Amino acid sequence: MTKYNQLFKQQVFEFYLQHHKNRSLTRRHFQLAETTLVRWVRQYNHNGIKGLAVLGKKQTYSPDFKLKVVQAVKTGQFSAEYASLHFGIANSGTLSVSG
């Protein structure tokens, strides 16, 4: 289960836009970590409102998909952060998990 639902994310982003993209004020108002808000802003900027979508279940990725993403990062095509946006991965931290 996700920590924040779609409606909450939309409310946060509307507040953020109404207050001239003031991240500090938005974080304090909603008691969010800076990394969370920054990630949501990047997702919105890359994919619009659908970038804030909550998937509802843990994503699983095929070995081919994983290889494609890892190769894109290792070759310098994308940073981990941008690769997560480009490939639709909710959190760039997923790319740094080893196992």
N, C-alpha and C positions, 0 to 999 in steps of 0.2 A: 504494500500500500504506500502511496506517495504521501509525503509530508504536507504538501500544499495542493489544493484542488484548483481547477481551471478558473472558477469564479474569483477566488482569492487572487490569483495571479493577474487576472484582468483588472481587478480593483486596484492592485498595487501599481500596475502600469498606467492606468488612467490617472491616478494621483500623481505619479511621476511626470507624466506629460503636462498635467494641469499646473504643476509647480515648476515649470520651465526646466525639466529634466534634472532637478536637484536630487542627486543620489543620496546625499547625506540626510536631507530632510525626509526623504522617502524611507530610507533604512530605519531611521529613528521612529517614525510614525508607525511602521509596521513591525518593528523589532526584527529586522532581517540582517543576516550576515552580509557584508559587502560582496563577498564572492557570489552569493546567491543572486543578489540584484544585478550584479555585473553580468552574470551568465544569462539571466532572463532578458536583459537589454540586448545582449549580443544575439540571442535566439530571435528576439522580435525584429531586430534590424536585419537579420539574414532571411527570415521566413515570414515576416509579418505576424499577425495575430495567431496564425496556426503554429508558429514557433513556440508558443506558450502552452500548447496542448499537453494534457496529462494523458499518458498512454494507458494507465490503469493496471498494467501488469508488467512484470519484469521482461525486458526484451531478451531474446536469444538471437544469436547471430551465427550464420553458417561459417564453416572454416574458410570458404572462398571469400566471403565478405570480410572476415577478420584479416585475412592475408592482404586483401586490397587496401584496407585502411592502414595497416601497419606499414606496408610498402610506401604508401603515399606520405606517411610521416617520416619514415627512415630516409627516403630519397630527398626530403626537403620540399616536397610539393606543397605540404600543409604543415602548420604547427598542430600540436595535439588539439588545441582549442578550436582552430578553424576546421580541422578534420571532423571534429564532433559536430560542428554546424553543417558542414558540407554533406556528411553522410547520415545526418539525422540521429546522432547519438546524443541522448539527453544530457550527459555529463562528460566533460573531457577527462575527468578522473578515471573513467572507465578505461581509457586508453593507456593509463599508466599502471594499471593493476597487473602484476605478474602472477603467473600461476601455472 
